[in-house]
Structure formats: structure tokens, C-alpha cells
Amino acid sequence: MGVSRYAASEFSFLLAVPMMMGATVLDVYKSIGFLNMGDVPMFAVGFVMAFIVALIAIKTFLQLIKRISFIPFAIYRFIVAAAVYVVFF
């Protein structure tokens, strides 16, 4: 298609952001009856840590994609799929 691996990966991460935000808002809306103000600090710490780890993972992945192809990731996905199939089916 003429798109670099880096650009395709970056685009896929950008497309995922609104979906993840929507899923989070929907989950909080569904759980609003179970939440109280004492949970806010725990959620804040969890959000900040998840954000930091996600930034590191995305940056690392994008740097890795510049150097190698998607073939190792495809092999990894097939191995994980086979392992999940063996364990659960």
C-alpha cells in the first residue's frame, strides 16, 4: 500500500485512543453505583501508572518497528494463538 511500518503502527495507536477512552467512560458509567470517593486516589494512581507504562511500551515498539519487520510479531502471535488453543480447547 506504500505506507511505512512506522506510519502504519503510529496510525493504529492513534486510532485506538478514542476507542479506549470510550470504553473507559462506558465502564465507569456502568460501575458508578459501586464507586465511592475513597476509590479516587486508587484510580488516579492506576491511571497515571498505566499511562506511563503505555507511553514507554508504545515508544519502544515504534523504535523497534523502525529496525525490524512485522514477521517476528506475526510468529509470536501464531505461537500465542496455538498455546491458547491448546490450553483452553
Secondary structure, 3 states (H helix, E strand, C coil): CCCCHHHHHHHHHHHHHHHHHHHHHHHHHHCHHHCCHHHHHHHHHHHHHHHHHHHHHHHHHHHHHHHCCCHHHHHHHHHHHHHHHHHHC
